Amino acid sequence: MPTSSRRSFLQLSTLAGASAFMSKGFCGTKPTPVGAQLYTLHKEVMTDLPGTLAALKKIGFQMVETFSGMHTRPARELRGMVEDAGLALPSAHFAFDTLEAQLDYAHDLGVSYMVCAMLPKPDQNRDGFIKAAASFNAVGAKAKAMNIQLAFHNHNFEFQPLPPVAAGAAADPADIGLKILLDRTDPSLVSWEEDCYWVAQGGLNPLDLLQKYNARIPLLHLKDRTADAATTYTPGKGAQFFTEIGTGTIDWTPIVKIGQHGGKLMFIEQDTTVMPAIDSLALSYKNLQKYLA
């Protein structure tokens, strides 16, 4: 089989398998597909991408999600490297300001989901959320025409109660950026990739939001949170209480069950790690299996 045909076959068969097992849940002897967000290995992928992908495949990962720093490579080259490692590439992260400009790149990358990684700091306010929602609708329509679903990925700032519009009014705890983004975007054009850690870091329960917005969430980011960590609304070092899945405080059983039986793509991601990043992913992958059983 020619290399290009083999790559296409691998991509299609891997994703078809992922869809089947995620929608039907764990059955038989085949595992539910689990992905790795490659930002966890951002140093490694920039120095040895083939070796890093091979290591992930050896651990048991079936798919990966790229990040914007990797997109300096030609899209078809990057796609081929992932497929040659026997991995699927259903999703990729892009910067907010380059979403529309990167549509062709995402198309050539062959992803099903184009995800906005984070809103810029100047837009992390009411006006910024409103502007972002309008932009997501516009870019989402263009993405849909290319058979790509646009999505956004949360951090913790989306859960901070916004200052009231009316002077002297009391702040409404339910008036948050996430609600603006979801209320003002077309569900057929814009989805949400829920990062469970950052929801918890923002003081909310990731399970509650997963249940409430289930239909809007086709993708999940999984990383755990250490005990006795203070909640915050600002990303950065003061909000980094990351730990491997199964070693922290998030109750993964119901979250993973919804993800598994709802056909959601689940990616392990940890922004920073104490142990070597590849070992951290291996431990999270191993621990996640007990929730998938």
N, C-alpha and C positions, 0 to 999 in steps of 0.2 A: 504494500500500500504506500503511495507517495506520502512524503512527510506532511504536506499540508492537509491531505485527506485524513491521515492518521490523527493529526492534531484536532481536526474538526470532530472526528469520531469520538476521541477521548473526551472532548469538552461536552459534547451532546450526551454521551452515555453517562458521564459522571453527574451532570446536572439532572438528567432524567432519573438516575438512581436516587439522587438527593431529594428530588421532588416526591418520588414515590414513597420513600421511607419517612420523610418528614410529615407527609400528609396522613400516612397510615399508622405512624408511630412505630416503636420498636417491635420487631417481630422476627421470628426465625433466628438465624445466626448472624445476619448482617447488621452492622452498627448504624446508628443515625449519623449522617454526615456532620462533621464539626469543622469549622474554619478557624483560621488564625488571621487577625488583622496584623499586617506586616510592620506596622509602626512599632510594635513591641520589639522587633528586631531591626530597627531603623539603621543602626550602625552596621549590622551584619549584611543586610541586603545591599548596602551601598558598596561593600567591599567584595562580597562573594555571593551574589544572588543564586547561581546554580547550586552551590553547596548548601546554602541556607534552605532553599526549597527542598532539596533532597533530605535534609535533616528533618524538616517538618513532615514530609511524606513517611519517613521511617518511624516517627512518633505515632503516626496514625491519622494525621489530618488529611481531609479529602478536598479541601478548598481553601483559598486565601482571599483576602481583601487588600488591595493595594492602597497606598497613600500618595498624596500629591508630590512629595519629594522624589518618588520613583518615576514620575511621568516625564522625566527628561529623556528617557529612552524612547525610541520610536514605538508606537503602540503595538504594532504587529510583532515587533521583536520581543517586547515584554510579554505579550500574550503567548508567543511561541515558547518562551522559556518556562512559563508556568505550566503550559500544557505538556511540554517535554518532561517535566517532573512528575507527570501523572496527576496533576491537581487541576481543579476547576477554578475559574475566576469569575464569579457571578456578580461581584460588587467592587466598586472603587471609590475612594474618597477624593474630593476636589475642593479647592479653595473657593469661598463664596464669590469673590470678585472675578473668578475665571470660569464660572460654570458655563455660561453661554459660549464662550470662546473654546471651551474644551469638549463641546458636544461631539465633534467629529472624532476627536481622540478617543472618547469613551466608546463611540460606535466601533472604531477600529480595534479597540481593546476587547470588544465582544462581550461587555458586561450587560447584565440585565438591570442593574441598579447603579445609578450615579448619585453619590451621596455628598451633600455639603457637609464638610467636616466640622465647621464652626463659624458662627457669625463673628465678624471683626469686632474688636472692643468698642469702637465708636458706635456700633449699631446695637449694642447690648442694652437697649432701653426701649420705651414704648414706641417712639417714632421709628426706631431701627427695626423692631419686630414687624411693624406694619409695612414698612418698605420692603423688608425681606420676604414677607408673605406675597406681596405683589410680584416681586421678582421671581419667586419660586413658581408661581402660577404661569408666568410668561415662559420661563425656561422649561418648566414641566410640560407645557403643551408642545414645545419644539422637540423635547426628548421623546415624548409619547409617539410623535410622528416617525421617530427613528427606532421604535420598539424598545425604548429605554424608559424605566420608571425613575423619576427624580425622588430623592428622599433627603431629609436633613437629620443630622446626628446631634444629640443634646450634650451639654455639659451641665454645670450646676446653676449657672446664672439665669437660665430660663425659668427657675422656680422661685426666684426672689419676688415677693409682692411688689408691684409697681407703685410709684407715688400716685395718689389719686388725681384724677383730672380736675375735679372741682376744688378750688381753694378751701381749705379748712375741713374737708371731708376726711373721714377715717379711711385708712388703707384697707383694701379688701384682700384677704389671704388667697382668694381664688383668682384674683386679677394678676396673672403671671404671663411671662413671655410665651411659654409653651402653649397656653390657651389661645393667645393671639395667633400664633403660627398655625395651629390646627383649625381654629374657627375661620380664619381668613384664607385658607388654601382649599383648593378643590381636591377632594379625596381621590378622584380619578387621576389627578396629575401629580400630587405630592404626598409622599408617605413619610413615616417617621421610623428611623432606626433608633430604638430605645437603648441607651447605655444604662444598664441597671445600676452600676456603681454611682454614676453621676446623679441619678435620680435620688439615691439614698443619701449621697453627700449633700444634696440640696434640701434634705429634710423630709422627703416624701417616700412612700413605699412603692418600689418598682412593680410589685405584684398588683397593687391597686390600679396603677396607671395602665399596666398591660391588660388587665381585665376591662377597664373602661374604654380604652382605645384599641382594642384587639384588632379590629378590622383595618386600622391605619398603620399597623406595625408588622411589616413583613420580615424585618431583620432585628436581631438582638446583639448587643455587645455584653459579654460576660466577663466580669472581674470582681473579686471580692474586696471587702472593706474590713479593716482591722477593728477590734473591739475598742470601745471608749473613745472613738474618734469624734471630734467636734464637727458639727455640720457647718458648712460655709456656702456662700453664694458666689465666691470669686475663685476662678480656676488658678492654678499655680501651685507652688511648693506647699503653701499653707493648706491645701486641699488634697494633698497626696497621701492617702492612707491605704494604698493599694496592697493587696495580698492575693495569693493564689486561690483559685476556686476551692471551696471546701475547707479553707483555713481561716475564714473570716466570719462575719455576722449575717450575711445575706442568706435568706432561706431559699435555696435554689430548687427544692423539690417541686413546688407548684409552678414556678417560673419555667423551668425546663420542661415540665409536663405540657404546659400550654404551647411552648415553642415546638416541642417534638410533635405533638398531635395536631398543631395548627399549620404545619408546613413552613415554619419560619426558619430563615437562615440564621444560624447561631455562630458568632465569631468570638473566640477568646482574645482578649486584648488587655495588656497591662502597660500603662504609659511608662512607668519605671519599675525596676525590679531590684531586689537585694542580691539574689543569686543571679548567675548568668541567665540572660533572657531566654535562651533555648531551653534551659533546665526549668525555668519558671513555666513556660508553655507546656513542657512535658508533664509537670506535676499537675497543672490545671486540667490538662487533657485527661490524665489518669483519674483524677478525682471526679471529673464531670461524668465519667462512665457510670458511676454508681447512681447518679440521678437519672440516667438514661435507661437504666435496666428495668 
